Amino acid sequence: MTSPRAIARPLAVLLGLVLALLAPTARAENGIIKHPGQHPNYPFELEPHVLAQYDRTPYTSGGFGIGVRAAVPFVHNGPIPQINNNIGISFGMDFVHFGTDRYCANGRGFDYYYTYTDGCSATDLWFPVTGQWNFFLTPIISVFGELGLAAHYTRWSYDGNCNGAPCSNSASHLDLFEPVIFAGGRFMFARSVGLMVRLGWPYVSVGAAFWF
């Protein structure tokens, strides 16, 4: 399993690169990062998205799914009052489906290694709660970082051939406090509608951002 610490450094580097690449744009296109509070004072953000999970999987292959996040800023400008930033809490639910694979289980919470023939499937449910720190670069572009915990439920089932004999089995596993870490950006098409891109561990997502 890749640890959050192992992925935190490349994510920090990635966020730094994004900021460096967007800095000229922020200066040339009405940059607002040095204008504290000059962003919409939205009380609530809704984000439906699609996602791809690459780690903490039920077996060796990744999965795809859908989800929704909500965010509630509780500091309109801060915690650094000299720049245009806010901070809040983000929470939601993500559903991921995993298709067929050579092995149904990788040993994470299970004791079985089954050679795949048919009927292998799995699903994951994530319930993340994170702190979200936003930096507003222009009226269109903002970037953010998130750190928090998630409840993580996995269930898989198998119907096929186990070492030459017909068999079926299923199992489930629940982790209540999985660390999660993300970084990403928003690109607002209008004052309250935009595109949201989130990179992180253990999955990445792309969706819409709605400010209410």
Long-range contacts (C-beta under 8 A, 24 or more apart in sequence): 1-55, 1-56, 1-108, 2-55, 2-201, 2-202, 4-179, 4-180, 4-181, 4-201, 7-181, 7-200, 7-201, 8-181, 11-145, 11-181, 11-182, 11-183, 11-199, 11-200, 11-201, 12-183, 14-183, 14-199, 15-143, 15-145, 15-183, 18-143, 18-183, 18-185, 19-135, 19-137, 19-143, 22-137, 22-141, 22-143, 22-185, 23-137, 25-137, 25-138, 25-141, 26-137, 26-138, 26-141, 29-138, 29-140, 30-138, 30-139, 31-137, 31-138, 32-84, 32-136, 32-137, 32-138, 32-139, 33-83, 33-84, 33-135, 33-136, 33-137, 34-82, 34-83, 34-84, 35-84, 36-77, 36-81, 36-82, 36-83, 36-84, 36-85, 37-76, 37-77, 37-84, 38-84, 38-136, 39-84, 39-86, 39-136, 39-139, 39-142, 40-191, 40-192, 40-211, 41-76, 42-73, 42-192, 42-211, 42-212, 43-72, 43-73, 43-212, 44-70, 44-71, 44-72, 44-211, 44-212, 45-69, 45-70, 45-71, 45-72, 45-73, 45-209, 45-210, 45-211, 45-212, 46-70, 46-209, 46-210, 46-212, 47-71, 47-92, 47-196, 47-207, 47-208, 47-209, 47-210, 48-207, 48-208, 49-196, 49-198, 49-205, 49-206, 49-207, 49-208, 50-205, 50-206, 50-207, 51-94, 51-96, 51-203, 51-204, 51-205, 51-206, 52-203, 52-204, 52-205, 53-96, 53-124, 53-202, 53-203, 54-202, 54-203, 54-204, 55-201, 55-202, 55-203, 56-108, 56-124, 56-152, 56-178, 56-202, 57-98, 57-106, 57-122, 57-124, 57-202, 58-98, 58-104, 58-105, 58-106, 58-108, 58-122, 58-124, 58-154, 58-155, 58-156, 59-98, 59-101, 59-103, 59-104, 59-105, 59-106, 59-120, 59-122, 59-156, 60-101, 60-102, 60-103, 60-106, 61-98, 61-99, 61-101, 62-98, 63-96, 63-97, 63-98, 63-99, 63-122, 63-124, 64-96, 64-97, 65-94, 65-95, 65-96, 65-97, 65-124, 66-94, 66-95, 67-92, 67-93, 67-94, 67-95, 67-126, 67-205, 67-207, 68-92, 68-93, 69-128, 69-207, 71-132, 73-134, 79-133, 83-135, 84-135, 84-136, 84-137, 85-133, 85-134, 85-135, 85-136, 86-133, 86-134, 86-136, 87-131, 87-132, 87-133, 87-134, 88-131, 88-132, 88-134, 89-129, 89-130, 89-131, 89-132, 90-128, 90-129, 90-130, 90-131, 90-132, 90-146, 90-148, 91-127, 91-128, 91-129, 91-130, 92-127, 92-128, 93-125, 93-126, 93-127, 94-124, 94-125, 94-126, 94-128, 94-203, 94-205, 95-123, 95-124, 95-125, 96-123, 96-124, 96-125, 96-126, 96-203, 97-121, 97-122, 97-123, 98-122, 98-123, 98-124, 98-156, 104-156, 104-158, 105-156, 105-171, 108-154, 108-173, 109-154, 109-171, 109-173, 110-156, 110-171, 110-173, 112-169, 112-171, 114-158, 114-160, 114-162, 114-167, 114-169, 115-161, 115-162, 115-163, 116-160, 117-160, 117-161, 118-159, 118-160, 118-161, 119-157, 119-158, 119-159, 119-160, 119-168, 120-156, 120-157, 120-158, 120-159, 120-160, 121-156, 121-157, 122-154, 122-155, 122-156, 122-157, 123-154, 123-155, 123-156, 124-152, 124-153, 124-154, 125-152, 125-153, 125-154, 126-150, 126-151, 126-152, 126-178, 126-180, 126-203, 127-151, 127-152, 128-180, 130-180, 130-182, 139-188, 140-187, 140-188, 140-194, 141-185, 141-186, 141-187, 141-188, 142-185, 142-186, 142-188, 143-183, 143-184, 143-185, 143-186, 144-183, 144-184, 144-185, 144-186, 145-182, 145-183, 146-180, 146-181, 146-182, 146-183, 146-198, 146-200, 147-179, 147-180, 147-181, 147-182, 148-179, 148-180, 149-177, 149-178, 149-179, 149-180, 150-177, 150-178, 150-179, 150-180, 151-175, 151-176, 151-177, 151-178, 152-178, 178-202
